[in-house]
Amino acid sequence: MNAAQAALVTTGHNTANVNTAGYSRQSAQIASGGGVSSPGVGFFGSGAKVTDVTRSYDQYLTSQFNQAQSTNQSLGTYYTQVSQIDNLLANQTAGLAPQMQQMFTNVQAVANAPADPAARQQLISSGQALANHFRSMDQYLNGLNANVNDQVAGSVDQINTYAQQIASLNKQVAMFSNATGSQAPNDLLDQRDQLVNELGKIVGTKLVVQDGGQYNVFIGNGQTLVLGDKATRLAAINSASDPSRTTIATVNAAGKKIEVQESMISGGSLGGLLQFRTETLTTAQNSLGRIAITLADSFNAQQKLGVDLNGAAGGDFFSQASPGVIANSRNTGTGVSASLVDSSQLTLSDYRLDVGAGAVLTVTRLSDNQVVTPQGGNIYDGVKLDFGAAVPASGDSFLIQPTKTGARDLTAVLTDPAKVAAAMPIITGNATSNKGSGAVSAGAVSAPYLAPASTLSLGYNSATNEISGFPAGVNVTVTLANGRPDLSSPYTGGAVPYSPGGSMSFSGITVAISGTPSNGDYFTIDKNTSGVSDGRNALLMGALQNKKSMGSGTASFNDAYGQLVSTVGNKARQLQIANTAQTSLTAQIRSAQQSVAGVNQDEETANLLMFQQMYQANAKVIQTASSMFDAVLGIR
């Protein structure tokens, strides 16, 4: 009867906990009570006894389920976050591409009608709209970063709570196991396994079972979280290398917070958040910043090569961000500044500058962890580092962010339509007295451009077949009509050989003379003092739209933005597919695990009937024995 009662209680316990998360079905282990020897007869059985109450548990399936669920949470979190950027970038109306197209369309309108104030105002308005859009997108990405920071801090609090509870249950499990002779406290074990399962949803875990049944729990790639009844406390802190990022630290016995490398944290929603921030969010923000910086740099450079309606040299159209340098909070030496040298060399990566013994500098590109070789004068991928009079101390480090604030700091600073430098700074002409068929081109300028002090008259000498009249002492580079350079260039004597259709470049000015000039014919180059009917520089501004001015001459602005949209979209699609597959796999593993540990109500109902009959049968045995004993006592 006692064995049947124990089995009934255990089955009732299973039935009551059919919906309890993490509960494992328990079974009363019934064995024969042994026999009692009767001399000359043999052994008479003494009934049944309960030897143990065990839980249906498979360590392998449980571990496999926890790992699958952790991976599923990581992929799901990453996909949720990256989808927000994908929706922002790929929007056909709110995306960046339509705004850039509109601005360059208005540039072309100015080139077609350089004296039209309405066209000039539309260009300025579209430039302002484009800059506003860049800033708006950057603000959105900063909001995502702030959201990630909040979620990291919340995840750390949850991890600490679970770690303390697991450590407390470890202590109780050890205490009860010792008190009961190594009999397992099944419900406590289930509670502890459920906590490990919940912890795995937040961060990937590794479990080591000690002698005595206590759990040692490690997170990520080996960071200790629980050792027996001791739990390591974590804290959410601002990163020492980048205060805008909330990261994770361990708190030692003295209360000191020691930052954990984010690469050590993987799996779970926290691992997905950190991976999203490192791989996609930072890259997206840097990509937008690079486009903004290169657009401003290229547009400003071309604007400065032109003249406005007043005949004055053009000024900046856009403001331009400077590379950011963040000193590590543990530094002891002086700071470092950075400046942009060549926007076409900018990459999408941040960099880390480490100062070694003897002031040896090492710059590491963080996107691929490759050490970058300077291109002379402390220039790294288009960015120059300046250390001033002092050098940082050995052991100092700095985070270099060439493009992060590019979109944030982009503004259209030109507000006066008359100051749009649509015209070229030079005008050329053929003397009216010329007798030959020679003709000079409209000319072009490039930086560094030096305006002629007075009108230049370039004359043709048929005896020497030379063009003379160039400023004395100025280098003149000649390019032949077939595009090949004159190997004798540059010339400094004020005269150069005449090559029909070839170009001549000096002081940032390039002109070409074609045809057959007569002896004494001359051609003039002068400053343009009025840009009313000249849209040549505006045409060059418009050509910037398709110029390969990014990625070391491999991509235009539209190419770079399209690549960003494609990269983020492909990543979102990959994560969606991987998450769907992982969700299915996790469900299959859970089904296998529940087939072992889960409570089946139909099975428990059948067991209740069986154990009830067992109890009633044994009660009948006792009742029968009692009747027989009473009959014996009644014999006189």
Sequence and secondary structure as in RCSB ss.txt:
>XXXX:A:sequence
MNAAQAALVTTGHNTANVNTAGYSRQSAQIASGGGVSSPGVGFFGSGAKVTDVTRSYDQYLTSQFNQAQSTNQSL
GTYYTQVSQIDNLLANQTAGLAPQMQQMFTNVQAVANAPADPAARQQLISSGQALANHFRSMDQYLNGLNANVND
QVAGSVDQINTYAQQIASLNKQVAMFSNATGSQAPNDLLDQRDQLVNELGKIVGTKLVVQDGGQYNVFIGNGQTL
VLGDKATRLAAINSASDPSRTTIATVNAAGKKIEVQESMISGGSLGGLLQFRTETLTTAQNSLGRIAITLADSFN
AQQKLGVDLNGAAGGDFFSQASPGVIANSRNTGTGVSASLVDSSQLTLSDYRLDVGAGAVLTVTRLSDNQVVTPQ
GGNIYDGVKLDFGAAVPASGDSFLIQPTKTGARDLTAVLTDPAKVAAAMPIITGNATSNKGSGAVSAGAVSAPYL
APASTLSLGYNSATNEISGFPAGVNVTVTLANGRPDLSSPYTGGAVPYSPGGSMSFSGITVAISGTPSNGDYFTI
DKNTSGVSDGRNALLMGALQNKKSMGSGTASFNDAYGQLVSTVGNKARQLQIANTAQTSLTAQIRSAQQSVAGVN
QDEETANLLMFQQMYQANAKVIQTASSMFDAVLGIR
>XXXX:A:secstr
 HHHHHHHHHHHHHHHTTT TT   EEEEEEE  EEEETTTEEEE  EEEEEEEE   HHHHHHHHHHHHHHHHH
HHHHHHHHHHHHHHH TTTSHHHHHHHHHHHHHHHHH TT HHHHHHHHHHHHHHHHHHHHHHHHHHHHHHHHHH
HHHHHHHHHHHHHHHHHHHHHHHHHHHHHTTS   HHHHHHHHHHHHHHHHHS EEEEE TTS EEEEETTTEEE
EETTEE EEEEEE SS TTSEEEEEE TT  EEE  GGG  SHHHHHHHHHIIIIIHHHHHHHHHHHHHHHHHHH
HHHHTSB TTS B   SB     EEEE TT  S   EEEES GGG  S  EEEEE GGG EEEEETTTTEE    
STTEETTEEEE TTS   TT EEEEESSTTTTTT  B    GGG   B SEEEEE TT  SS EE   EE SS  
  SS EEEEEETTTTEEE   TT  BEEE TTS B TT  B SSEEE  TT EEEETTEEEEEES   TT EEEE
EE    TT  HHHHHHHHTTTS  BTTTTB HHHHHHHHHHHHHHHHHHHHHHHHHHHHHHHHHHHHHHHHHS  
HHHHHHHHHHHHHHHHHHHHHHHHHHHHHHHHHT  
